Amino acid sequence: MNTLLLWACAGIGVALIAEALLARYEVLVYGAGWRAPASELPDGTPYARGAAPDAPPAAYLVYLDGIGKRRVRDSRDGGVLVRALLTKAPELRVLGQVQPYSPLAAPLADRPVWAWLRRHAGLLLFLHNVMQVFVAADRRYRPLYNRAVGSQIATQLRLAGYRPHSGVPVVLLSYSGGAQVATGAVDELHATLRAPLLLLTIGGFHNGANDISRAEHLYRLTSANDRIERAGTWIFPQRWRLWRGSGWNRALRAGRVTVHRLDPATHVGPRSYISPNARLPDHRSHLDRTADTVIGVVRAREAARTPPAGTAGPEAGDRPA
């Protein structure tokens, strides 16, 4: 028994070392200019769903999923959150295909070696994406990672019909480790699209180092029962109040962060933020409450941005508060 345990620990250790090395491969390839992020989607996969691009939608919403994201078409929750948002807010144009854990936008499950691993050692798929979160948070690779994924998001938005300088808001909705990617993409999206940016994190796991001053606001959807998000606030010094110069703490002092409590939701499991089965006292599911909260925030910001009928709008170049 002890021998088996030692072998198991050794195997996990080897896997961790291998992943720590491989996770840096894509960002280094991107940085060297050997490959650019892919932009084409599989046949039959739309660049966005929801509102049509011919009449400007209320907002473009990009969903950056947690570490379970493995391919273009799927997400950890089977797409239930995106479907709920599309049903409840048809005025939004929603993109769910971005690969937040691949700087080269290469779906993990479509690679031959990973297809084999998915059948024989599925845990390594999650381990790969976990390692990518830490690469994105590493100060040595973070600028390249941010630029690569920000460029990927900007490209997908353009292909979905977004027009730079149009003034149509872009909402980055992120789950768990997707928050590291979302906060890192802000500067690249601002530079390339000049879009009003709104960030919403659900159980956001991020290191707090990225500068989000180019975003209008960040809404943090959280719960006292979310141990994984809370772990992120412990292990990353930039999330500590003492680190006053971090991007996160500067945003807090500037009043750019608003917290929405979604107690008693958990990060994952049958009582997670996106559970369609867990019920609240008002009989809504956790999924419905999360979708309603996201939509409520987006609509409230849009209402604040739109001047009342009969009044003049902001002067060209003005930035909404």
Backbone bond lengths (Angstrom), bond angles and torsions (degrees), N, CA, C in turn:
res aa  C-N    CA-C-N  psi(-1)  N-CA   C-N-CA  omega(-1)  CA-C   N-CA-C  phi
1 M - - - 1.454 - - 1.534 110.87 -
2 N 1.340 115.61 -46.44 1.467 119.74 178.61 1.517 111.58 -62.58
3 T 1.342 115.39 -37.75 1.468 119.80 178.80 1.523 110.92 -63.42
4 L 1.333 115.99 -43.30 1.464 119.75 178.69 1.521 111.38 -62.85
5 L 1.318 115.87 -40.00 1.459 119.99 179.21 1.527 111.27 -64.07
6 L 1.352 115.31 -40.68 1.464 119.27 178.32 1.519 111.34 -64.02
7 W 1.338 115.87 -42.58 1.460 119.69 178.52 1.529 111.33 -63.60
8 A 1.329 115.92 -40.04 1.469 119.95 178.90 1.522 110.50 -63.75
9 C 1.332 116.54 -44.45 1.469 120.20 178.83 1.523 111.18 -63.41
10 A 1.339 115.79 -40.63 1.462 119.69 178.60 1.525 110.88 -63.38
11 G 1.346 115.51 -41.98 1.463 119.29 178.82 1.516 112.51 -62.65
12 I 1.331 115.70 -42.53 1.463 119.71 177.93 1.523 110.43 -64.25
13 G 1.345 116.40 -40.79 1.458 120.13 178.96 1.515 111.95 -61.22
14 V 1.332 116.55 -43.99 1.469 120.49 178.28 1.522 110.54 -62.61
15 A 1.342 115.82 -42.90 1.466 119.68 179.50 1.519 111.23 -61.96
16 L 1.325 116.47 -41.17 1.462 120.11 179.36 1.528 111.31 -63.51
17 I 1.329 116.93 -43.10 1.467 120.46 179.46 1.526 110.05 -64.59
18 A 1.339 116.36 -44.36 1.463 119.82 179.51 1.525 111.21 -61.47
19 E 1.342 116.46 -43.47 1.448 119.74 -179.78 1.532 111.69 -66.56
20 A 1.329 116.39 -37.56 1.459 119.74 179.32 1.528 110.81 -60.66
21 L 1.338 116.62 -33.96 1.460 120.94 178.24 1.527 111.88 -79.30
22 L 1.338 116.89 -44.64 1.458 121.12 -176.43 1.519 112.15 -69.61
23 A 1.335 116.97 -31.50 1.458 119.99 -176.82 1.525 111.67 -62.44
24 R 1.333 117.72 -25.88 1.457 121.35 179.78 1.530 112.64 -83.41
25 Y 1.323 117.01 -13.19 1.458 121.25 -171.79 1.528 111.62 -58.93
26 E 1.342 117.02 -50.47 1.461 119.75 -174.27 1.520 112.32 -63.48
27 V 1.325 116.98 -43.69 1.453 118.56 -176.88 1.529 110.80 -68.24
28 L 1.339 117.13 -32.05 1.457 119.84 177.10 1.526 111.04 -71.77
29 V 1.330 117.20 -37.73 1.465 120.94 176.40 1.528 109.80 -62.96
30 Y 1.330 116.19 -42.46 1.468 120.12 177.90 1.530 110.16 -63.65
31 G 1.326 116.67 -45.35 1.451 120.49 -178.17 1.519 112.86 -63.20
32 A 1.335 116.83 -32.44 1.460 120.74 179.15 1.527 112.41 -78.20
33 G 1.336 116.66 -9.03 1.458 120.09 179.91 1.507 114.04 78.82
34 W 1.326 118.46 15.95 1.466 120.78 -178.37 1.518 112.08 -78.36
35 R 1.335 116.29 -29.03 1.464 120.15 178.92 1.520 109.34 -144.71
36 A 1.335 115.11 147.27 1.461 120.47 174.56 1.521 108.42 -106.19
37 P 1.321 118.30 156.68 1.469 120.14 177.96 1.519 111.12 -57.95
38 A 1.326 116.24 136.90 1.463 121.10 177.62 1.518 109.56 -66.90
39 S 1.331 116.39 150.05 1.469 119.94 -179.51 1.523 112.80 -122.96
40 E 1.335 117.83 -24.13 1.455 120.07 -177.99 1.524 110.78 -75.94
41 L 1.323 115.36 145.01 1.461 122.24 178.24 1.514 109.77 -106.70
42 P 1.331 118.01 158.82 1.466 120.34 177.46 1.526 110.85 -58.16
43 D 1.325 115.36 153.02 1.467 120.28 179.54 1.525 110.48 -54.99
44 G 1.309 114.99 135.49 1.458 119.84 177.74 1.510 114.76 86.75
45 T 1.333 117.36 -2.79 1.462 120.49 179.37 1.525 109.10 -97.86
46 P 1.329 118.01 118.12 1.468 120.00 -179.38 1.528 110.91 -74.42
47 Y 1.321 115.73 153.39 1.462 119.46 177.35 1.524 111.69 -73.39
48 A 1.317 116.89 -21.77 1.460 121.18 175.32 1.517 108.25 -161.99
49 R 1.324 114.74 160.49 1.461 121.01 176.16 1.524 108.70 -127.09
50 G 1.332 114.73 162.41 1.455 119.53 179.47 1.506 111.28 104.56
51 A 1.327 116.45 -136.11 1.456 121.59 -176.36 1.524 110.75 -58.81
52 A 1.334 115.13 143.85 1.463 120.45 179.60 1.524 109.97 -72.99
53 P 1.347 116.97 148.73 1.473 119.30 -177.41 1.522 114.34 -79.21
54 D 1.365 118.31 -12.42 1.460 118.97 -175.51 1.527 111.82 -67.83
55 A 1.348 117.24 -38.49 1.461 120.77 171.02 1.521 106.49 -103.45
56 P 1.331 119.53 126.29 1.468 120.79 -173.66 1.531 111.61 -52.59
57 P 1.336 117.73 124.16 1.468 120.29 177.53 1.524 110.58 -70.94
58 A 1.333 115.66 168.00 1.471 119.79 178.54 1.519 110.29 -60.47
59 A 1.330 116.36 -36.95 1.468 121.14 178.42 1.513 108.96 -166.78
60 Y 1.312 115.78 155.95 1.460 122.55 168.47 1.528 106.68 -96.93
61 L 1.319 116.78 127.55 1.463 121.32 -179.57 1.522 108.99 -115.11
62 V 1.328 116.27 122.07 1.467 122.89 178.83 1.524 107.85 -105.91
63 Y 1.335 116.18 120.15 1.454 120.31 -179.42 1.525 109.67 -96.72
64 L 1.335 115.80 120.20 1.460 122.70 178.44 1.523 107.43 -108.36
65 D 1.316 115.55 104.87 1.460 121.25 -170.45 1.523 112.04 -77.07
66 G 1.327 115.48 172.15 1.455 122.04 177.77 1.517 112.02 -75.61
67 I 1.326 116.19 -166.97 1.460 120.74 -169.73 1.517 113.97 -68.93
68 G 1.336 118.14 -7.64 1.458 119.31 177.49 1.511 113.84 -78.48
69 K 1.339 118.07 -5.33 1.468 121.33 -177.90 1.525 110.11 -66.88
70 R 1.354 115.73 121.85 1.458 119.39 -175.35 1.521 113.68 -127.14
71 R 1.315 117.13 -21.74 1.466 119.48 -176.96 1.518 109.28 -148.22
72 V 1.329 116.49 174.75 1.458 121.21 -177.14 1.517 111.22 -64.20
73 R 1.325 116.05 -45.39 1.455 119.56 -169.67 1.519 114.54 -81.40
74 D 1.310 118.87 -24.38 1.458 119.31 -171.89 1.518 111.96 -105.03
75 S 1.301 115.51 173.27 1.445 123.32 168.43 1.512 105.98 -149.92
76 R 1.325 116.40 169.48 1.459 119.55 -176.49 1.528 111.54 -58.53
77 D 1.333 116.44 -35.84 1.463 119.89 -176.36 1.518 112.27 -90.87
78 G 1.339 117.30 10.48 1.457 119.29 -178.86 1.520 113.00 73.13
79 G 1.316 116.91 12.00 1.457 120.38 178.04 1.520 114.41 86.55
80 V 1.347 118.23 11.05 1.465 119.02 -174.10 1.527 112.03 -67.50
81 L 1.338 118.20 -34.99 1.461 119.67 -179.80 1.522 110.72 -67.70
82 V 1.319 117.23 -45.20 1.464 120.46 178.64 1.523 110.14 -60.87
83 R 1.332 117.50 -43.23 1.464 120.27 179.54 1.529 111.20 -63.46
84 A 1.337 116.58 -39.42 1.465 119.62 178.23 1.520 111.19 -63.79
85 L 1.327 117.11 -41.27 1.458 120.52 179.13 1.529 111.11 -65.09
86 L 1.320 117.14 -40.84 1.461 120.86 179.78 1.522 111.07 -65.53
87 T 1.332 116.19 -37.89 1.464 119.89 -179.47 1.523 111.74 -70.18
88 K 1.330 116.08 -43.34 1.458 121.17 -175.04 1.529 113.61 -83.04
89 A 1.316 117.94 -22.71 1.471 120.79 -176.11 1.530 109.85 -136.55
90 P 1.326 117.28 73.92 1.476 119.90 -177.52 1.525 112.90 -65.96
91 E 1.344 117.67 -10.30 1.464 119.69 179.17 1.528 112.38 -78.52
92 L 1.343 117.46 -7.60 1.464 121.23 -179.62 1.524 110.27 -92.38
93 R 1.308 115.65 149.83 1.474 121.98 171.25 1.518 106.02 -109.73
94 V 1.334 116.84 116.42 1.462 121.92 -166.37 1.525 110.92 -112.58
95 L 1.357 115.47 131.94 1.456 122.64 175.86 1.530 107.99 -113.48
96 G 1.323 116.24 127.56 1.458 119.78 179.11 1.510 113.98 -124.23
97 Q 1.348 117.48 9.64 1.460 120.31 -171.63 1.522 114.52 -96.15
98 V 1.325 117.93 -6.54 1.477 120.35 -176.57 1.525 109.98 -62.41
99 Q 1.332 115.80 138.74 1.462 122.20 -179.62 1.533 108.93 -99.08
100 P 1.335 118.29 89.89 1.473 119.54 -173.80 1.519 114.19 -67.28
101 Y 1.343 117.32 -17.93 1.466 119.82 -176.85 1.523 111.76 -108.22
102 S 1.336 114.91 23.77 1.463 120.31 176.28 1.520 109.21 -142.71
103 P 1.328 118.61 102.90 1.465 120.57 177.61 1.522 113.33 -57.24
104 L 1.333 117.24 -24.13 1.461 120.88 179.90 1.525 111.88 -96.85
105 A 1.341 117.45 7.15 1.470 123.05 178.33 1.519 111.44 57.73
106 A 1.319 116.46 37.75 1.463 121.94 179.63 1.523 108.65 -101.84
107 P 1.354 118.33 110.19 1.467 120.43 -179.56 1.518 111.62 -56.47
108 L 1.314 115.71 129.33 1.458 121.18 -174.06 1.519 112.12 -62.32
109 A 1.331 116.74 -43.92 1.461 120.02 -173.81 1.520 112.86 -72.95
110 D 1.340 118.49 -12.61 1.458 121.01 -179.72 1.525 112.99 -89.15
111 R 1.323 117.91 -3.12 1.457 120.11 179.12 1.525 108.64 -87.30
112 P 1.335 119.32 135.30 1.466 121.24 -172.86 1.519 114.08 -53.05
113 V 1.333 117.89 -45.99 1.458 119.44 -176.98 1.522 110.93 -65.26
114 W 1.357 116.43 -36.40 1.459 118.97 -179.71 1.520 111.18 -75.58
115 A 1.329 117.73 -29.59 1.464 119.68 175.07 1.526 109.93 -61.42
116 W 1.333 115.20 -39.87 1.481 118.80 176.83 1.525 110.25 -66.42
117 L 1.336 117.07 -43.46 1.460 120.24 -179.49 1.528 111.56 -64.04
118 R 1.348 116.70 -33.77 1.455 119.05 -179.67 1.528 111.00 -61.21
119 R 1.318 115.40 -32.76 1.468 119.45 179.89 1.515 112.24 -82.13
120 H 1.349 117.69 -28.28 1.456 120.11 -171.95 1.530 114.56 -113.50
121 A 1.323 117.48 -24.43 1.472 119.96 -177.57 1.521 109.16 -152.76
122 G 1.353 114.46 65.98 1.458 120.19 -174.09 1.510 114.07 -58.41
123 L 1.338 117.49 -26.72 1.460 120.43 -178.76 1.525 111.91 -59.84
124 L 1.335 117.00 -30.75 1.463 119.98 -178.83 1.524 111.89 -66.19
125 L 1.343 117.79 -26.10 1.453 120.26 176.73 1.527 110.42 -63.00
126 F 1.322 115.90 -42.93 1.456 119.90 178.11 1.527 110.29 -69.45
127 L 1.330 116.24 -38.71 1.453 120.48 179.71 1.525 110.51 -60.87
128 H 1.320 116.88 -40.52 1.463 121.10 178.36 1.523 110.77 -58.01
129 N 1.331 116.73 -48.17 1.455 119.83 -177.83 1.521 112.49 -69.90
130 V 1.330 116.97 -33.15 1.468 119.85 174.57 1.520 109.59 -60.60
131 M 1.324 116.22 -45.77 1.455 119.88 179.91 1.527 111.32 -63.15
132 Q 1.329 116.96 -35.28 1.460 119.22 178.91 1.527 111.46 -64.63
133 V 1.337 117.37 -34.02 1.466 120.11 176.22 1.521 110.09 -61.00
134 F 1.326 116.29 -42.79 1.462 119.35 -178.51 1.531 111.72 -72.86
135 V 1.337 117.42 -30.31 1.469 119.37 173.05 1.524 109.45 -65.45
136 A 1.337 116.88 -42.94 1.464 120.97 178.97 1.526 111.45 -63.08
137 A 1.341 116.51 -27.15 1.464 120.64 -179.77 1.526 112.97 -89.03
138 D 1.328 117.46 -14.47 1.467 122.38 -177.05 1.532 109.75 -72.31
139 R 1.323 116.99 126.32 1.473 120.34 -175.46 1.522 112.75 -61.08
140 R 1.340 118.41 -22.36 1.464 121.15 179.56 1.520 111.62 -73.97
141 Y 1.331 117.46 -32.99 1.460 121.81 -174.71 1.527 112.90 -110.80
142 R 1.332 116.84 -12.99 1.468 120.22 -171.69 1.535 112.94 -57.60
143 P 1.341 120.67 -45.57 1.473 118.52 -179.39 1.529 112.86 -59.14
144 L 1.337 117.22 -43.04 1.459 120.04 178.78 1.521 111.49 -66.51
145 Y 1.318 116.29 -44.07 1.463 120.81 -179.19 1.527 109.51 -61.36
146 N 1.331 116.65 -45.95 1.461 120.40 -179.85 1.526 111.58 -59.87
147 R 1.342 115.75 -43.30 1.457 119.26 -178.92 1.525 111.45 -66.95
148 A 1.340 116.66 -39.86 1.465 120.63 -178.17 1.521 111.07 -64.97
149 V 1.332 117.24 -50.84 1.455 119.21 -177.12 1.527 110.89 -73.77
150 G 1.330 117.48 -33.94 1.457 119.05 174.22 1.513 111.81 -61.20
151 S 1.333 116.61 -39.82 1.456 121.03 176.69 1.525 110.91 -65.62
152 Q 1.333 116.65 -39.44 1.466 120.56 177.70 1.533 110.66 -61.19
153 I 1.328 116.57 -44.99 1.468 120.20 -179.30 1.524 110.28 -64.96
154 A 1.343 117.36 -43.66 1.462 120.71 -179.73 1.527 111.09 -61.25
155 T 1.326 116.93 -41.58 1.466 120.96 178.93 1.519 111.22 -63.20
156 Q 1.333 116.72 -45.42 1.462 120.27 -179.96 1.529 111.18 -64.62
157 L 1.321 117.29 -35.90 1.467 120.24 177.08 1.529 110.86 -64.74
158 R 1.325 116.78 -44.62 1.467 119.29 178.49 1.524 110.76 -60.98
159 L 1.334 116.90 -44.45 1.459 120.20 -179.95 1.525 111.74 -65.60
160 A 1.333 116.42 -24.45 1.466 121.00 178.12 1.521 111.83 -85.38
161 G 1.345 117.30 0.76 1.457 120.74 175.82 1.507 115.42 108.59
162 Y 1.333 118.06 2.33 1.464 118.96 -178.33 1.522 110.26 -72.65
163 R 1.340 115.60 135.00 1.455 121.47 177.75 1.529 109.55 -106.55
164 P 1.329 117.66 118.01 1.470 119.44 177.27 1.520 111.56 -54.46
165 H 1.333 115.97 147.15 1.468 123.88 179.63 1.536 113.08 66.46
166 S 1.335 117.19 11.13 1.464 119.71 -178.69 1.518 112.69 -76.99
167 G 1.332 117.22 -19.19 1.453 120.44 -177.72 1.512 114.50 84.79
168 V 1.333 117.78 -2.73 1.465 120.48 177.79 1.530 108.30 -72.28
169 P 1.332 118.12 128.95 1.469 119.63 -177.14 1.523 112.52 -65.36
170 V 1.324 115.22 148.76 1.464 122.87 171.23 1.525 107.32 -115.44
171 V 1.316 115.76 123.96 1.458 122.07 179.41 1.526 108.75 -106.19
172 L 1.329 116.51 123.24 1.460 121.03 174.61 1.520 107.42 -100.87
173 L 1.338 115.52 105.37 1.461 121.98 179.03 1.517 107.64 -100.10
174 S 1.322 117.55 118.38 1.462 120.69 -174.38 1.515 111.15 -124.73
175 Y 1.322 113.77 147.02 1.463 121.22 177.67 1.520 108.03 -116.69
176 S 1.326 116.96 130.67 1.461 122.71 173.22 1.529 110.82 55.11
177 G 1.349 117.92 -123.30 1.454 121.46 -177.55 1.512 114.03 -64.70
178 G 1.332 117.67 -15.05 1.458 119.86 175.46 1.515 112.36 -61.02
179 A 1.352 116.99 -20.68 1.465 120.56 178.67 1.520 111.74 -66.05
180 Q 1.335 117.62 -33.15 1.464 120.74 176.93 1.521 110.00 -62.42
181 V 1.325 116.06 -40.30 1.457 121.25 -179.79 1.529 110.67 -72.18
182 A 1.331 116.41 -43.21 1.461 120.41 -177.65 1.530 111.45 -61.96
183 T 1.334 116.96 -47.14 1.461 119.27 179.98 1.523 111.51 -65.71
184 G 1.334 116.53 -30.49 1.459 119.77 179.46 1.510 114.16 -76.96
185 A 1.344 117.37 -21.77 1.467 120.78 -176.44 1.524 112.74 -83.92
186 V 1.327 118.15 -8.19 1.464 121.84 -171.83 1.527 112.16 -57.72
187 D 1.316 117.89 -51.74 1.469 120.14 -175.32 1.521 111.85 -62.97
188 E 1.334 117.48 -43.16 1.466 120.41 -179.25 1.525 111.18 -64.40
189 L 1.319 117.48 -41.44 1.468 120.67 179.68 1.528 110.85 -67.42
190 H 1.314 116.16 -39.57 1.464 118.64 178.18 1.522 110.79 -64.47
191 A 1.323 116.57 -41.62 1.466 120.41 -177.54 1.523 112.02 -68.34
192 T 1.335 118.34 -37.27 1.462 120.75 -173.30 1.525 113.54 -93.58
193 L 1.331 117.95 -30.29 1.461 120.34 -175.15 1.523 113.44 -112.35
194 R 1.345 117.15 -21.04 1.469 120.97 -174.14 1.525 110.27 51.69
195 A 1.306 116.54 42.34 1.454 122.18 -177.31 1.521 110.83 -95.46
196 P 1.330 118.57 144.04 1.465 119.90 168.35 1.532 108.62 -63.49
197 L 1.323 117.64 124.68 1.461 121.82 -173.13 1.524 110.82 -111.67
198 L 1.320 115.38 135.22 1.451 122.20 177.34 1.520 107.62 -128.59
199 L 1.326 118.08 131.01 1.457 122.55 -179.31 1.525 110.15 -110.61
200 L 1.337 116.15 133.45 1.453 121.80 171.55 1.519 107.82 -129.12
201 T 1.316 117.22 124.40 1.460 121.06 179.50 1.525 109.08 -113.41
202 I 1.316 115.84 134.43 1.458 122.37 176.24 1.518 106.88 -110.46
203 G 1.329 116.92 111.43 1.460 119.40 -176.10 1.518 111.10 56.38
204 G 1.332 117.24 42.47 1.462 122.01 -170.84 1.521 114.02 -62.46
205 F 1.334 115.55 124.68 1.464 123.04 176.80 1.520 106.75 -109.96
206 H 1.350 117.07 103.50 1.464 120.73 -178.12 1.513 109.13 -152.32
207 N 1.331 115.74 162.07 1.465 118.98 -172.18 1.520 113.89 -89.21
208 G 1.337 118.66 -6.90 1.459 120.48 176.54 1.510 115.07 77.20
209 A 1.331 118.44 6.46 1.466 120.16 -176.69 1.519 113.02 -85.71
210 N 1.332 118.09 -25.08 1.457 120.40 -174.92 1.523 111.85 -70.96
211 D 1.327 115.26 141.02 1.451 122.13 177.61 1.531 108.54 -80.04
212 I 1.327 117.17 118.69 1.468 120.22 -179.63 1.531 111.21 -112.43
213 S 1.324 116.56 22.87 1.461 119.67 -177.30 1.526 112.32 -67.43
214 R 1.344 117.77 -20.12 1.464 120.37 178.13 1.524 111.87 -79.24
215 A 1.314 118.15 -10.60 1.466 121.68 176.11 1.519 109.56 -88.10
216 E 1.319 116.86 147.68 1.460 120.30 179.22 1.529 111.14 -66.44
217 H 1.332 116.33 -41.41 1.461 118.94 -175.26 1.520 108.73 -166.48
218 L 1.330 115.44 157.67 1.466 121.97 172.80 1.523 108.22 -124.48
219 Y 1.325 115.65 128.68 1.453 122.26 176.54 1.528 108.31 -108.99
220 R 1.306 114.27 122.22 1.463 120.69 -176.46 1.527 109.32 -102.13
221 L 1.327 116.20 109.73 1.459 122.20 176.98 1.519 107.18 -93.44
222 T 1.324 116.67 116.47 1.448 120.15 -171.01 1.521 110.86 -145.03
223 S 1.325 115.70 174.83 1.459 121.78 -179.97 1.520 108.92 -148.98
224 A 1.320 115.92 147.31 1.466 120.30 177.29 1.522 111.14 -64.33
225 N 1.320 118.24 -20.37 1.464 121.82 -179.04 1.523 113.43 -93.07
226 D 1.333 116.80 5.62 1.467 120.55 -179.31 1.530 108.79 -89.64
227 R 1.310 115.95 95.10 1.463 120.64 -177.10 1.524 112.23 -74.10
228 I 1.319 117.24 -30.52 1.465 119.72 -177.88 1.521 110.29 -70.10
229 E 1.327 117.57 -45.14 1.464 118.61 177.27 1.527 110.34 -62.67
230 R 1.317 116.57 -41.43 1.458 119.95 -179.53 1.525 111.06 -62.71
231 A 1.337 116.82 -35.05 1.467 120.00 177.23 1.525 110.81 -61.21
232 G 1.343 116.59 -36.44 1.456 119.74 178.50 1.519 112.76 -64.22
233 T 1.325 116.71 -34.84 1.462 119.23 178.52 1.517 111.48 -72.38
234 W 1.323 117.28 -17.79 1.469 121.38 178.91 1.526 112.53 -89.19
235 I 1.349 116.16 -44.36 1.466 118.73 -168.57 1.528 113.06 -83.10
236 F 1.338 118.06 -19.23 1.464 120.28 -179.51 1.528 109.69 -102.38
237 P 1.334 118.30 113.44 1.472 120.54 -177.98 1.527 113.67 -58.11
238 Q 1.357 116.63 -30.07 1.471 118.64 -178.53 1.524 112.44 -66.17
239 R 1.315 117.59 -14.14 1.463 120.53 176.05 1.521 111.50 -89.12
240 W 1.343 118.46 -9.23 1.459 121.46 179.44 1.525 109.60 -77.63
241 R 1.294 115.79 146.46 1.467 121.05 -179.49 1.531 112.00 -60.50
242 L 1.327 116.57 -28.57 1.463 119.93 -177.78 1.533 112.37 -67.13
243 W 1.333 117.30 -24.73 1.463 121.59 -177.63 1.528 108.33 -86.86
244 R 1.294 117.01 72.02 1.456 122.06 -169.23 1.530 113.74 -64.59
245 G 1.323 117.29 -26.23 1.452 119.59 -175.97 1.513 114.60 -86.66
246 S 1.339 119.23 -1.19 1.462 120.55 -178.70 1.524 110.22 -69.92
247 G 1.331 115.95 156.58 1.454 120.01 179.26 1.515 112.26 -57.45
248 W 1.323 116.13 -38.64 1.465 120.65 -178.53 1.530 111.26 -65.51
249 N 1.315 117.55 -47.57 1.455 119.69 -177.84 1.525 112.62 -70.55
250 R 1.326 117.09 -30.86 1.473 118.74 173.94 1.525 110.45 -65.29
251 A 1.342 116.49 -39.37 1.463 120.15 178.38 1.529 110.88 -65.48
252 L 1.331 116.71 -39.82 1.461 119.90 177.73 1.528 110.86 -60.73
253 R 1.328 116.84 -46.86 1.465 120.01 -178.02 1.526 111.60 -66.36
254 A 1.331 116.60 -29.75 1.465 120.40 -179.88 1.528 112.15 -81.96
255 G 1.317 117.24 -1.65 1.466 120.62 -179.62 1.510 113.32 74.19
256 R 1.341 117.60 25.43 1.462 121.44 -177.42 1.529 113.64 -93.02
257 V 1.306 117.78 4.76 1.466 121.29 -178.53 1.521 109.06 -122.74
258 T 1.326 116.33 127.42 1.460 122.90 176.14 1.517 108.79 -122.17
259 V 1.326 116.74 134.36 1.465 122.04 -177.28 1.526 109.92 -101.18
260 H 1.332 115.51 133.35 1.462 122.41 171.54 1.526 107.73 -116.94
261 R 1.327 117.16 120.19 1.458 121.41 -179.10 1.528 110.00 -83.82
262 L 1.321 115.50 129.07 1.465 121.36 177.45 1.528 110.37 -119.83
263 D 1.339 116.25 38.35 1.463 120.50 176.63 1.543 109.13 -60.63
264 P 1.308 119.22 146.68 1.463 128.90 3.47 1.533 112.30 -100.94
265 A 1.321 118.28 34.86 1.458 120.95 -176.10 1.525 111.54 -62.32
266 T 1.319 115.67 151.68 1.456 122.96 174.63 1.525 109.02 -109.23
267 H 1.328 116.10 170.02 1.469 120.55 -177.42 1.530 111.22 -68.97
268 V 1.299 116.18 -45.26 1.467 122.52 178.95 1.525 108.31 -136.77
269 G 1.334 115.75 173.00 1.457 119.54 175.01 1.514 113.67 97.87
270 P 1.318 117.22 -173.06 1.472 121.57 -174.38 1.520 114.51 -68.98
271 R 1.333 117.95 -10.70 1.474 120.64 177.11 1.522 111.26 -118.25
272 S 1.324 116.87 27.26 1.461 120.72 -176.53 1.526 111.05 -71.10
273 Y 1.334 114.77 172.88 1.459 121.12 178.11 1.527 112.61 -56.96
274 I 1.322 116.72 -29.34 1.460 120.36 -173.47 1.523 112.20 -113.76
275 S 1.323 116.65 23.80 1.459 120.18 178.03 1.531 110.05 -74.05
276 P 1.335 118.08 125.49 1.467 119.77 176.61 1.521 112.39 -81.63
277 N 1.330 117.13 -5.62 1.461 120.96 -175.26 1.527 113.67 -105.67
278 A 1.336 118.28 -36.47 1.467 121.01 179.00 1.528 109.31 -63.59
279 R 1.335 116.60 133.42 1.456 121.34 -174.37 1.518 112.44 -114.10
280 L 1.337 115.32 149.01 1.456 123.84 176.64 1.525 109.24 -100.73
281 P 1.337 117.40 167.60 1.462 119.47 177.81 1.530 113.94 -56.28
282 D 1.340 117.89 -28.16 1.470 120.23 179.15 1.528 112.05 -86.51
283 H 1.356 116.06 9.40 1.465 124.32 175.76 1.525 114.24 76.54
284 R 1.331 118.02 -1.12 1.461 119.06 173.14 1.527 110.09 -74.26
285 S 1.326 116.38 153.36 1.456 119.82 172.64 1.517 109.30 -80.52
286 H 1.345 116.96 163.73 1.466 120.38 174.94 1.528 110.12 -59.33
287 L 1.331 116.41 -37.70 1.466 120.26 178.77 1.521 110.79 -61.49
288 D 1.335 116.96 -46.19 1.460 119.88 -179.01 1.530 110.97 -62.73
289 R 1.340 117.08 -42.66 1.462 118.65 -179.28 1.525 110.86 -64.18
290 T 1.343 117.82 -42.03 1.465 120.05 179.49 1.523 110.74 -63.14
291 A 1.338 116.52 -45.50 1.469 119.80 178.90 1.527 110.54 -63.40
292 D 1.326 117.84 -42.23 1.470 121.16 179.13 1.525 110.92 -62.63
293 T 1.335 116.75 -38.76 1.465 120.21 -179.95 1.523 110.77 -65.84
294 V 1.327 116.45 -45.40 1.464 120.63 178.66 1.523 110.42 -59.89
295 I 1.313 116.27 -48.81 1.472 120.34 -177.96 1.526 110.69 -64.90
296 G 1.333 116.62 -39.90 1.458 119.70 178.83 1.515 112.33 -61.06
297 V 1.334 116.96 -41.15 1.462 120.87 178.71 1.525 110.57 -64.44
298 V 1.331 116.88 -46.84 1.465 120.89 -177.30 1.529 110.03 -63.62
299 R 1.318 116.70 -44.40 1.468 119.29 -178.70 1.525 111.78 -67.55
300 A 1.331 116.96 -37.90 1.462 119.60 178.78 1.516 111.49 -64.72
301 R 1.346 117.01 -41.43 1.466 120.17 178.41 1.521 110.61 -65.73
302 E 1.342 116.66 -38.30 1.454 120.21 179.68 1.531 110.60 -67.90
303 A 1.337 116.52 -38.98 1.465 119.62 178.19 1.526 110.95 -64.72
304 A 1.338 116.63 -38.20 1.460 120.52 178.75 1.522 111.42 -69.22
305 R 1.338 115.90 -29.33 1.460 120.61 -178.27 1.522 111.43 -79.36
306 T 1.332 118.31 -28.84 1.464 122.72 -175.82 1.518 110.03 -88.47
307 P 1.335 118.49 121.24 1.473 119.90 -179.58 1.517 110.66 -69.50
308 P 1.343 118.08 149.60 1.461 120.87 177.03 1.521 111.55 -57.88
309 A 1.328 115.94 153.29 1.464 120.86 -179.91 1.525 109.79 -58.00
310 G 1.330 114.83 134.91 1.458 119.32 177.39 1.506 114.37 91.61
311 T 1.351 116.57 -1.66 1.465 119.63 177.78 1.505 109.62 -112.78
312 A 1.305 117.00 157.20 1.468 121.56 -178.58 1.522 109.08 -78.60
313 G 1.315 115.77 144.72 1.455 121.29 176.71 1.496 110.24 -80.45
314 P 1.371 116.70 179.83 1.455 119.73 -179.98 1.509 111.75 -67.31
315 E 1.314 116.06 152.35 1.460 119.99 177.41 1.524 109.85 -64.78
316 A 1.302 116.35 153.35 1.453 120.78 179.44 1.528 109.54 -55.98
317 G 1.300 114.64 132.47 1.477 119.87 178.78 1.500 112.77 93.57
318 D 1.358 118.68 -16.28 1.454 120.09 177.68 1.514 109.30 -66.45
319 R 1.294 115.51 146.42 1.465 120.68 179.32 1.523 108.82 -108.00
320 P 1.354 118.46 127.49 1.451 119.53 179.85 1.526 110.14 -59.16
321 A 1.311 116.44 148.76 1.462 121.80 178.53 1.502 110.16 -74.70
